[in-house]
Amino acid sequence: MSTYTDNLLWRYATKEFDTEKKIPDDILHELLEATRLTPTSYGIQPYHFLVVTNAKLREELKAHSWGQGQVTDASHLVIMCTKKILGEEDIDAYIRDMATTRGVTVDTLKNFRDMMGNTVSRMTPEDMELWSKKQTYIALGFLLSAAAQHHVDSCPMEGFSAPEFDRILGLAEKNLTATLICPLGYRSANDTSASYKKVRFPMEELFEFKA
Ligand SMILES: Cc1cc2nc3c(=O)[nH]c(=O)nc-3n(C[C@H](O)[C@H](O)[C@H](O)COP(=O)(O)O)c2cc1C
């Protein structure tokens, strides 16, 4: 049985996907569930994900992704969007959800709500969007890691025009912006980059122990 590390060594940023191979529904569900379980600051989850299989839409998006073939060729294209502004209503909705989920009253969460509200309301719109984008990157990590564990290939991608994606997908009207894209599927046998050795700093350079 392969270990967690074996699976991380197996994965790579896939350049060429097999257009014929599709991810089974149960495996896709596992990957999305792992993404859903991402931890975020205060647990606020300031993001939203589109899972795109529509071929015509993907062709249109590819034209704004520097022509990168993964956008059209992978089994599924996940578009990871960030909420641009977090308002009082988002915070209240989250607090209501927490109260219902944990079977407590909203009143018992007042201190937590105020602390979170103070942090968020002090941010400029730019800082808020950046803060939320950071949470979206954590979700990318969870998705990539889960994909590797299920031997589903992936490619994290920032190489696309967010303004064009936002326009095509009507994201701005929904207070969202496309932050990352992640094609998921199965590598093509022709993808020579599958055999590239991983380039990573050595352990002793990367980690410093302060005992
Ligand atoms: C945030 C982020 C953005 C990236 N954008 C692209 C991209 O647009 N196109 C692409 O082919 N690879 C992209 N990559 C893949 C990286 O080049 C790749 O992960 C890195 O070189 C390490 O190689 P490995 O993932 O194969 O181990 C991106 C990776 C990350 C984490």
PDBQT file of the ligand as one rigid body, heavy atoms in Angstrom, charges set to zero:
ROOT
HETATM    1  C1  LIG A 301      -0.345  28.659  -7.072  1.00  0.00    +0.000 C 
HETATM    2  C2  LIG A 301       0.226  27.879  -8.224  1.00  0.00    +0.000 A 
HETATM    3  C3  LIG A 301       0.036  28.321  -9.523  1.00  0.00    +0.000 A 
HETATM    4  C4  LIG A 301       0.500  27.562 -10.610  1.00  0.00    +0.000 A 
HETATM    5  N1  LIG A 301       0.175  27.932 -11.890  1.00  0.00    +0.000 NA
HETATM    6  C5  LIG A 301       0.470  27.069 -12.919  1.00  0.00    +0.000 A 
HETATM    7  C6  LIG A 301      -0.025  27.314 -14.230  1.00  0.00    +0.000 A 
HETATM    8  O1  LIG A 301      -0.709  28.293 -14.502  1.00  0.00    +0.000 OA
HETATM    9  N2  LIG A 301       0.275  26.398 -15.186  1.00  0.00    +0.000 N 
HETATM   10  C7  LIG A 301       0.997  25.265 -14.931  1.00  0.00    +0.000 A 
HETATM   11  O2  LIG A 301       1.215  24.461 -15.840  1.00  0.00    +0.000 OA
HETATM   12  N3  LIG A 301       1.489  25.021 -13.685  1.00  0.00    +0.000 NA
HETATM   13  C8  LIG A 301       1.226  25.885 -12.681  1.00  0.00    +0.000 A 
HETATM   14  N4  LIG A 301       1.662  25.608 -11.416  1.00  0.00    +0.000 N 
HETATM   15  C9  LIG A 301       2.434  24.365 -11.171  1.00  0.00    +0.000 C 
HETATM   16  C10 LIG A 301       3.852  24.610 -10.645  1.00  0.00    +0.000 C 
HETATM   17  O3  LIG A 301       4.683  25.077 -11.654  1.00  0.00    +0.000 OA
HETATM   18  C11 LIG A 301       4.339  23.292 -10.021  1.00  0.00    +0.000 C 
HETATM   19  O4  LIG A 301       3.454  22.920  -8.992  1.00  0.00    +0.000 OA
HETATM   20  C12 LIG A 301       5.751  23.418  -9.455  1.00  0.00    +0.000 C 
HETATM   21  O5  LIG A 301       6.674  23.645 -10.489  1.00  0.00    +0.000 OA
HETATM   22  C13 LIG A 301       6.166  22.173  -8.674  1.00  0.00    +0.000 C 
HETATM   23  O6  LIG A 301       6.071  21.020  -9.462  1.00  0.00    +0.000 OA
HETATM   24  P1  LIG A 301       5.148  19.777  -9.103  1.00  0.00    +0.000 P 
HETATM   25  O7  LIG A 301       3.785  20.325  -8.752  1.00  0.00    +0.000 OA
HETATM   26  O8  LIG A 301       5.081  18.981 -10.382  1.00  0.00    +0.000 OA
HETATM   27  O9  LIG A 301       5.752  19.029  -7.979  1.00  0.00    +0.000 OA
HETATM   28  C14 LIG A 301       1.232  26.366 -10.348  1.00  0.00    +0.000 A 
HETATM   29  C15 LIG A 301       1.428  25.955  -9.022  1.00  0.00    +0.000 A 
HETATM   30  C16 LIG A 301       0.902  26.667  -7.975  1.00  0.00    +0.000 A 
HETATM   31  C17 LIG A 301       1.058  26.122  -6.571  1.00  0.00    +0.000 C 
ENDROOT
TORSDOF 0
